[in-house]
Amino acid sequence: MSSEPTHDEERSVEDVFAIRKAKLEELRERGEQPYKDRFDRTHAAAALCEQYASLEDGTETEDVVSVAGRVVAKRDQGKVLFLVIRDGGTDLQLFCRLNVLGADALEAVRDLDLGDWIGAHGVVLRTRRGELSVSPAEVTLLSKSLRPLPEKFHGLSDTETRYRQRYVDLIVNADVKRTFELRFKIVSAIRRFMEGREFVEVETPMLHPIPGGATARPFTTHHNALDMEFYLRIAPELYLKRLLVGGFERIYEINRSFRNEGISVRHNPEFTMLEAYQAYTNLEGMMDLTEGIIIAAATEALGTLQITYQGTDIDLTPPFPRRTMLELTSAAAGEEVSFEVSDAHLRHLCDRYDVTHESSWGRGKLITELFEKLVEGSLVQPTFVTEYPLETSPLARKKPGQPELTERFELIVTGREIANAFSELVDPVDQRERFAAQMAAKVSGDDEAMGYDEDYLRAMEYGMPPAGGLGIGIDRLVMLLTDSASIRDVLLFPHLRPEA
């Protein structure tokens, strides 16, 4: 059989591919199947290492096991060949000996390539140097690898390639796999927490006839059978609140949502959210729920509420401080920012601080934009920012006595919104007026304004109980808890421009 230098990097990827393709054809010509349909593994590598942790150096057992994994290292010493296989993130050495395998079988093992998947059947031992190993009497090629692993398996460093070829990234960068294992633990912990609070997990549509539940630009698609336009959901909110009308008291959905907007270190066109609604509570109840979810997720992922994010210490211990948007923005601007200030002066402040603004915006939108420019990025420790303007909160209850403000908060950590919550608006007359205002904004050119959802209004007119609602960005929470700088680091397959 044709051979290939130990160091694949000495040849081009194309040359290595050609050599390995020739090996594949030789195997088939000899009647061997290079892609097996199964292998009966008796022990995962991690379980084997745990079971034989106390095995003394230089000891060979009579215990026969079957193990499997991807070849990630080779060391040839003539009559002895060492392979390292990686199985589920754990490395295990195969101590391949001429006197056990025989000359032909050892030569076949020698011809294996880094990246090949193999199975091995043999006895467990620990070498004199203390390495737990399996000494195989039989090695089986399970799946032939045609492409070489990058950079001598020391790591894939090019960021664009890492995101585009996540399958290779997971192979060569162990930290990446650990990040996603933590992500799945976090989501699982949130589910257990919600179930412990007697919330029911539900599913709602991803194709919406009217974009609603948030102010965002939607993706549009066409349904051929119905001959009508649909929108990928920007949020599940209005469907979940229909369920409150129907009698569900505590519901949540961990959902995929889509927004046809920019891509950045914080934004991806599709993302994962937790949305939850609880009858008979308000903003205070949502603050308690939010803190509980953060505690559950951090405890499961890290075992502590004292974390470090990008070199900065973060304390997730509740209760989180509460500050209003107006007081924070006024402090940052060095002067009063409120609804008592004229439109003209708010626009002057926007110009002073390079905040782009539209002529159609009211004071609520101007204040929100000033807050985002002057304050949001400076809030490092967990902070509940409360009392958002009505203009930018079309689904939240008005603040009693101050109808230009709402009972809404956002939880900001490390300068990023992690959660958004309301005391929910349950007055159908008020909601109808706000939908009309959103439609007026859309006519004025606001692509992110909500649609007018008549069926949702009809549901509200049957009566909706007082309720609190909460949305948490799962991706951003995972970024925080895994110390990831970019949202792409916590998405298995982030969206990218087409490959050149």
N, C-alpha and C positions, 0 to 999 in steps of 0.2 A: 504494500500500500504506500502511496505517496506520502511524504513527510513534510513538515512545516517547522521552521525554526521555533525554538522555545519562545523567543521574544517577537510576538506578532508585530510590535511597533516598528521593527526593522523593515517591514514591507508595507506597501500601501494597503488600504482597506480592500481595494479591488483585487489585489493579488492574493490576499488572504482568503477573500471570498471564493476566488477561483480554486485555490488549493483545497479548501474545505468542500466545495461543491464536487471536486474530483473524488475526494474521499467518500462522499455520499454515494456517488455513482458506483464506486468500487464495492461498497457494502451491498448495494442492491444487485450488482452483477453476481456477487457470491451467494445471493439468495437470502441475505440478512435483512431484517426489517429495522431501519434506523429510527423509526418512530413507533414505539410500542403503545399498545392500547391500555396497559395497566402494569402495576408493580405492587406486590403485597409487602408493604413496609410494616415492620413490627414495632419500630421505635422511631419517634421523632428525635432529632439530634439533641434538642433541649432536654427532653425527658431522659435520654441516655446519659447525658452529662450529669444530671441530678442524681440518677440512680447509682452511678458509679463514682460519685464525688470522693468517696473515701478509699477507693482502690489505690493500693500502694504502688509506687514507682517500680517498674520492672516486673509487674505481675501480669500473667496471661491467664484469663479465665477459660472455662469450658462453655461459657454462655454464648450461644449462637443467636445472632440478630440479623435483621434485614433493615438496611437504612438506605436513604435516597437523598439526592440533592444536586445542585449545580456545581460543577468543577470550577473552583476559583483560584487554585494554585497547584503547581506541580514541581516536584523536586526529584530528579533522577540520579540515583547512586549505583547504577548498574544492576546488580542482583536485587536491589531494593528500590522501590519507587514510592514516593509519598505523594498522595493526592489530598487536597483539602476540598471538601464539599460544603456548600452552604445550604442549610435547610431551615427555612422559616426565620432567618436572621441569626442562626447559630451555626458556627463552623465546627466541623468534625473531620479529624484526620483518618485517612485510609492508609494502612501500613501494608503495602502490596509487596509480597515476597515471592521470589522465584521458586523456592522449594514448596510453597503452598499453592500458587496459581499454576505453575508450569510455564515453560518458555513461550508457547504460542499465546496463552492468555495474557502473560505479562507484556508481550509485545503489543497486543491489542490495547491494553491499558495505556501503554506508553504512547500510542497513537491518538489518544483522546485529546481534545482541545479544551482550552479554557472556555467556559460557557456551556459545554455539553452537560446535559442532565443524565445522571447515571444512578443505578441501583447497585448495592453491594450486599453480599451475604457472607457472614463470617463471624469469628469469635471476637469478644471484647478483650482489650488489653490496655495496659498503660506502659508506655515506653520507659526506658531508663531515664530519659530526660523529663519524664513527668507528663507526657502528652497522652490524653485518653484517645484511643484509636480503635478502629475495627480492622482486623487482619482478614481480608476477604479471601474466600476460596472461589468466589465467583463474582465477576463484575459485569453488569449488563448496561449497554448503552440504551437509554430510554428515549432521548430526543437529541438529534444532532444540531449543534449550533453552527450556523454558516457565517455569521458576522463576528468579528473579534470584539471583545470587551475593551472599552476605552482606557487609555493611559495605564496600562499594566495593572488594571483593576485598582489603582490608587484613588480613583475618583473622576467623576465627570464634572468639570468646572465651568464650562461655558453655559451661562444662564439660559440663553435662548434654547440651546439644545436640551438642557435639563427639562425645561417645561414642555418642549415639543415632543421629546422622547422620554416621557416619564417612566416608561417600562425599563429603560436603561438606567435612568436616575435611581430608581428603586433598587436595582441590582448593585450598583457600585457605591452608593452613598447611604450608609446605614442610618445616619441621622434623619434622612428624608423618610424612610420607612417608619422610624419611631414617631415622627411628627404625625403621620397619618394614623398610626395606632392610637396615639393620644386623642386625635380628633374623634375617632370612633368611640373611645372611652367617654369622652365628654358628652357626646350625643346620647349615649346609653345612660349616663348618669342623670342627664336632664330628663329623660323619659321616666326613669325610676322615681325621680323627685316629683314630677308632675303626677304620676300615678299615686304616690304617697299622699298627695294633696287632693286626691279624688277627682282629678281631671281626666276626661275621656279624650283619647286621640281620635281625630276624625280626618276625613279626606274630602277636599272640595275641588271644583274644576280648575284645570290649568288653562283651558280655552274660555275666554270671556267674551260675550257679545258687546259689552261696554267696559272700557278700562276704568277701574275704580279701586278704592281702598288706599290710594296714595297719590301724590302728585309726582308723576314721572312720565317720560315718553315711552309708549309701549311698542312692542314688535307687532306687526300686523301680518295676518295670514288669511287665506281664502279657503272656505269649506265648499268643495265642489257639489256634494249632494244637496246641501241646503242653499247653495249659491249665495253665500253671505260672508261678510268680513268677520273675522274673529281676532282677538288680541290675546297674546300670551300674558298670563296674569302678572300684574305688577305687585299685587298683594292679595291675600285671600280674605281680607278683612270683611268685606260686605257679605260674603257667603257665610262666614263664621257667625256674624251677628244675626243673620237670618235664623241660624240654629238657636240663638238665644230666644228669639221670638217663638220658635217651635217648642221650647221647654227645656233644652239642655242648659244646665246651670254652670258647668265648668268644662270647657272644651279647649283643645289646643291642636295645632297642626305644625309639624316640622316639614316645611314645604320648599319647593324650588320656585323661585320667582324670577322674572325677566324684565330688564329695563334697557331700552335702546338708547344708551347713553355712553359716555366716555369710558375708557379703560385706564386704570391707574393702579398704584400700589394698594388702593383701598377699594377699587371698584372692578367688578367683572360683570359682563352682560347677564349672566345667570348666577344666582347665588342662593344660599340657604338661609331661611328665617324660621324662627319659632314665633308663632302668633298664638296668644292665649286670651280667653275671655272668661270672666267670672261674674256671675250675677250677684246682685246685692252688695257690691263693694264699689270702691272709687279709687282715686289716685293713690291714697295711702295704702290700700290693699295691694296695688300694683307695685309700689315701692318695696313692700314686704316680700312679695313674690319674686321680684327681680333680685333682691339681695339673697334670697334662698337659692335661686338658680345659680347665681355666681358662686356661692359657697359650695354647692354640690359639685359643680363642674371643676372648680379649682382643687377641691379636696380629692376628687377622683383622679384628676390628671397629675397633680403635683404633691398632694398630701399636705399642703400648707396654703395659707392666705397671704404669706409674705413672698412676693415673687419679684423677679427682675425682668424688665422689658427693655431690650436694646441698651443695656447698661444703666438703666434707671430703676431704683427700688420702688415697688408699688405695693401698697397695703390695701388688701381687699377686705379687711375686717369691717363689718357693718357696725353701726349705721353710717351710711355715706352722707356727707354734708349736702345741704340743700341751699341753692342760691337761685334767685330769679334772673331771667334773661336781662331785664331792664337794669338791675343793680350791677350786674357784671359788665354790661356794655357801657354803662355810664362811667364806671371806674376805669375801664380801659381807654375810653375817649377823653377822660379828664373833664367831662361836663355832662349835664343831664341829657340822657337819651330816654325819651318817653313819648307818650301820645299827646302830651301837652306841647311838645315841640312842633313847629310848623313843618309841613312837607318840604318847603324850600330849604330850611336849615338842615333837615335830615339828608336831603340831596347834596347839600354843601359838604356835610360830613362824609358822605360816600365819596365825593370827588377828592376830599382831602386824603382819604385813606385808600384811594384807588379801588373802590368798590364799584364795579359796573352796575348800572341800574337802568330800568326802562321807564318811559314816561307813564305807562299804565299802572305802575306799582303804587300801592298805597303805603301809609306809614308802617303798617305791620310787616310788609315785605321788606321795606327799607331797613327797619330795625333788625329783622332776622338776618339780612345780609351783612349788616355791620357787626352783629354778634359773631357770625361765622368767620369774618375776616379778622376781627380784633381779639376775640376771646377764645373761641373753641380750641384752637391749637395749643393754647397755654394751659388748659385744664389737664394736668397730668394724673393726679390722684383721682379716684372715683368721685364724681360729683353729679348730683341730680340737679339739672338746670330746669327750672319750672316757669310756668306762666308764659307760654308761647303766644304770639299774636293770633287772633282769630283768622286773619287773612291767610296765614300759612298752616292753619289747623282746621280744615273744613269738616272734620268728623269728631272733634272734641267738644265737650260741654263748656259753655261760657263760664267764666269766673264770676260768681255772684258779686254784684256791685261794680264790676269792671268789665262790661260786655265786649270791650275790644281785646281782652285777654281770654285764655282758655285754661282749663284744668288739665294741663299736659306737662310731661317732663321728658327730657332725654337724659340718659346716663352717659356721661362723657368720661372716658379713661384714655390716657396718653394722647389727648387731643382728638379722639375719635368717638363718634357716636356708637355706643354698643347696644343701647336699648332705647325704645320710644314707647310712651304709654299715655293713655288718656283716662279721665273720667268720661265714659262714653256719652255722646249725644244720643238721647232716646226720644227727643221731641220731633215728630215728623214734620210739623209746620216749620220749625227752625231749620231742619235739615233740607226741606224743599227750597227755602230761601238761599241756603248756602250752595246747593247744587246750581241754582240759577246764577249766583255770583261766579261760580266756577265756569259755567258756560259763557258768561260775559267775558271772563278772562281769556278763555280759549279763542273767542271771536277776535279779541284784541291781540292775538298772536302768541299766547302762552301755550306752547306745545305740551306742557306738563300738567295742565289743568285737568281735573277729573271730568268724566262724562256724566250725563244726567241719567241716573238709574231709577226709572219709574217703578220697576218691580221692587227694588229695595225700599222705596218710599211706601209702597203698598204694604210690604211686610211690617214696616215700622207702625203703620196705621192700625195694625192688629194689636199693637201694644208690645213694647220691649221693656224688660225689667231694668232698673238701675244696674249699671255694670261698669267694671273696669276692663280695659283692654291693654295688652302688652305685646310688643314685637321686639325680639332680640336677634341681632345679626350673628348667626352661628359662625360664619367665616371670620368675622372680626373678633369674636370671643376666642376662637381657636388661635388666631394670630397672637392675641394677648397671652394666652396660657402656654403657647409653645415658643414664645420669643421669636416670632416670624415677622420680618420687616415688610413683606409684601403679601397681598392676598393670594398671589399665584403660588406662594410656598405652601398654602394650606388647601389648595384645590388640586385634585389629582390630574385633571386635564383642563387647565385654564385656556381661555380663548386667546389666540394669537393671530397676527397677520399671516396670510398665506406664505408658505415656505418658498423662498426664492429658488 
